[in-house]
Amino acid sequence: MVAYAMPNHVVSLQAITKSFGNVRALDGVDLTVDQGAAFGFLGPNGAGKTTCIRIVTGFIKPTGGRAHVFGMDAWRDTVPIKRRIGFLPEASVVDGNATGAEFLRYMARLRGLRSLPAYTATLADRLELSGAALRRGIRGYSQGMRKKVAIIQALQHQPDLLIMDEPTDGLDPLMRQVFFDLLREAKARGATTFMSSHVLSDVEDACDTVALIRDGRIVSAGTVDSLRAGRERVMAVTFRGEPPASLSVDGARILERAGATLTLGVSGDVNGVIRALSRYDLTDFVYERLRLEELFMGYYGHESEPPAKVLEGRPR
């Protein structure tokens, strides 16, 4: 086993390419995830997210480039790496003949544990998976129950790095919130989380840094706030009476008129906009931060647009 000096980088992908025959799934991916980060990997289906995850977890070998996890080679040193990670795949392949408890014990043994850790019972209780359910065969589980068992196996050994591919598929809204609570608790104890998803609200709820991938290339990366910076946000202002015919404010433009309501696009200093509006009698005022959905569509909504330049800062 060879370790490389990569301070603070839990995951490091350098010029990663991957081809399947004539199909190039990844085309020069550069990406780093720092210790303790809650990292989100966004992209539509087929963009290359799962291929990247399979390389990071050592299930496939890249065609070119270098992939390291904990400073070790992701392909050559996959056994010691896997002991320190928890992996929640998009589709859980579980032996239907095993019970839930048998499967969890098997996964614990794979990671070098002699018995189930105490945290397993805590997770089962939080996810409302009873002891009776765990004694039943997985073959009879619903999709949601299978997902809960998969979450427990990924978290029960309290890994240093948790890698998740579309983790909320099959979870109802209540269990989704429990799951995100568990992620926040993992981050609080110092774990790094790497979550791939096409569900924008998941990444917005759970991550502080994010990368967007399109056609096998990273098109933008940085903190959630840095990706939002400089992009137009929407403000809906309702006036008491007729709204002004024009509104001359730096960094704001009228997008739509609907009765007494003006919808504004705001890209400048919001304080200047608020000062300008304070001269009027208003009945309602709604201003939301730019959601990742709008940001996402800026990169993916127009096929004719070239990929955006990668933003300054990590991850790259």
N, C-alpha and C positions, 0 to 999 in steps of 0.2 A: 504494500500500500504506500502510495506517494502522496504527501500533502504539499500543497502549494500555498505560498504566502499571499493571502487575499483578505486582509484585515476587514472585519465587519461584514463581508459579503457571504451570506449564507448560500445564495444561488448566483452563479455567474455563467452567462452564455456569451460566447465570443464568436462572432461571424458564423453562426450555426446555419448550416444548410441541410436539407433532407429531401431526397428524391425517392419516389416510388415509381420505378420504371421511367417513363417519359414525363411524369408529373412531378413538378417541383413544389413540395408542400411548404418548405421554409426556405427563405432566400436572404441569408445574411442577417440573422437575428442577433442583436446585441442587447443584453439585458442583465441588470444586476438587482438583487433584492438584499437589502441590508438586514442585519440582526435586529429582531424585534419589530420589523415592518409588518403592516397589514396590507398586503399587496393584492391588487385586483388586475386580472388579465381579461380585457374586454375585446370582443370581436364576434361577428356573426358566425353561424355554423359554417364550417369549411374554411375559416380564415387561417387555421394553423394552431389554435390553442391546445387542442388535445395532443397533437404531435409534439409540441414543445414539452408538455407535461410528461409524455412517455419518455422523452429524452432525459429530462431532469430526474425521473424516477428509475432510470436505468433499464427500462423495458425495451427500448430500441436504441440503436447506435446512430449518431448523426452521420450524414454523408461527408460533411466537412465542418471545421470549426472545433471549438473546445467547450465542454460543459463541465462545470464543477459545482459540487454541493459540499458545504463545510470544508472547502479547500481541497476536496478529493475528486478524482476523476469519476464522473457520474456513471460511466460504463464499466470501467475496470474495477472500481471500488464499490460496486453496488451493494454488496453484502453489509459492510459496516455502515454505509449510508442508510440503508433500509431500517436498521435497528433504531435510528434516531429520527425517522420521519413517520408521520401518520398519513396514509393515503386514502382519500375518499374518491373513488372513480365515478365517472358519470353513470355507468351501468354496473351494478354490483353482481358479480358472478359468484353465487353461493351454492354450495352443495345442498340440494333440496332434501337429502336424506338425513342431514345433521339437524340437531335442534339449535336454537339460537345460542344457548349456553355452550354447547359443544363447539360451535363455530368460533365464539369469542375466546374460549380456552385455546383452541388451535392457533388463532392469530397471536395470542399472548405468547405461546411457546415459540412461534416463529421469530419473535422479537427477543428471545432469550429469557423470558419470564417463566418461572416454575409454576405459578398459579395466577389466577385472575387478581389484578390489583384491586384494592378497596374502591378505587375511583370508578370501576365498572358498575358497581351497584348504584353509586350516586348518579351516574349518567343514565342508567336504566330508569331510575326513579324520576329524574328531570324530564326524560323523554316519554314518560308514561308507558313504559314497556314492563309489564309485570313479570314476576317470577314464573307464574303459570304460563305466560306467553313465551318466555325464554325456554321453557321445558318442552315446548311444542316443536314439531318439525317445521323447518323453514319453508318447506314445500307449500304449506297452507297459509303462509303469510301474505298479507296484502302488500301492495307496492310501498305504502307508507311505512309498514312495519319493517320491511326489508331495508328501507333507507335508514330507519332508526338503528338497526343492528349494524349497518355499515358505518354510521356515525360513531357508534360506541367503539367499534374495533379500531377506528382511526384515532380516537382520542384517549382510550383507556390507559395507555402507557405514558400519557402526558409527553408527547413528542416535542423535540426542539423545533421541528419544522412540520407544519401541517399543510399538505397539498390537497386541494379539492377541485374537482372538475364538475361543474354544474351541480353544486351541492344541495340546492333546495328543491330539485325535482322530486315530486312525490310527497312533499311536506305540506300540511295544511298551514294556514296563517299563524295559528297559535304555536305550533311546533317550529315554524320558521323563526319566530321571535326567541324561543328557547335556544335554538341553534345559534343565533347571533349572540345571545348572552354567553353561551359557552365559548364562542370565539373571542369575545372581549375578555373573558376570564383567562383564556390561554395567553392572550397578548399581555395581560397584566402580570403574568408570572414569567414573561420574557420570551415566550415562543414567537416564532415567525410564522405568519400565515400567508399562503399563496393560493388565491382563489380565482379560478377561471370561470367565466360566465358570459352568457349573452343577455342575462337579466340585469338591466341597468340598475334597478333599485337595490338589488343584492349588493353590488359593488359599492354603491353610494352609502348603504347602511353599515357596511363592514370594513371598508378599506380607507387608508389614508394616502396611499400612493397607487398609481394606476398606469398601465400601458395599454395602448390600443393597437391591435394587429389587424392588418388587412392584406389579403392575398399573400400571406407568408412573410410580411414585412412589418416591423414596428413603425407606425406612422406618427405616434406621439407618445410621450411618457413624462411623468413627473408627479408632483403631489396633485390631489384632486383640486385644491385651490389654485395651483399654478396653471392647470389646464383650463380652468374657468376664466382666468385673468384676461382682461382685454376683449372678452367676447360679449356680444350684446345680450342683455337680459330684458325681460318684459315687465312693464309696469302698467297696471290698469287703474285709471283715475276717473272717478265719477263726480261730476260737478253738480252743484245745486243750481239748476237752470241751464241755460245754453252754454256749452263749452266754448272756449276761445277759438276763433277761426284759424289762428296760427299760434305756435308756441316756440319762441326763439330762445332755446336753451342749449348751450354747448354740451355735446355728448348725448343728446336725446333727439329722437325724431318720431313723428306720428305714424304709427303703423296702420291704425284702423279707427274709424269713427262709428259708434253705435249709440244713437240717441245722445244722452248726456255723458257717455263714457268715451274716453280717449284711451287707446292702447298705445303705449310708447315703447320704443326700442331704446334702451339706455346702455351706452357703451362708455360714457365718461364718468366724472365724479358725481355720485348720487346726491351728495350734499348740495351741489349747485342746482340740481333738478328740484329737490325738495324746497329750497329757498324760493325758486321761481314759482312753484305751485302754491306756496304759502300765501300768495297774494289773492288767491281765489277761495271761494266758499265751496268746500268739498263735502260730499256725503260718504264717500268710500275711497279706499286707497289700498291697492294690493300690489305687493312687490316681492317677487320670489327670486332667490338665488338661481343662477343658471343650473338646471338639472343636467346630469350626465346624459340624459336622453337627447337633449338639444345639442350638446357637445358631440355626442356620438353620431348624430345625423349629419353634423357638419362635415365629418370625415367620410361617412358612408352613404349619405343620401344622394350624392351626385357622382355617377360612375365616370363622368368625363373629367372630373377634377383630379389633378395629380396628387400623390400622397403628400401630406403636410410634412414640413421639416420637424425633426425631433426636437423637443424643447430642451432647454438647458436644465441640468440637474438630474438627480437619480430618480428612478432607475433608468439606465440607458440601454 
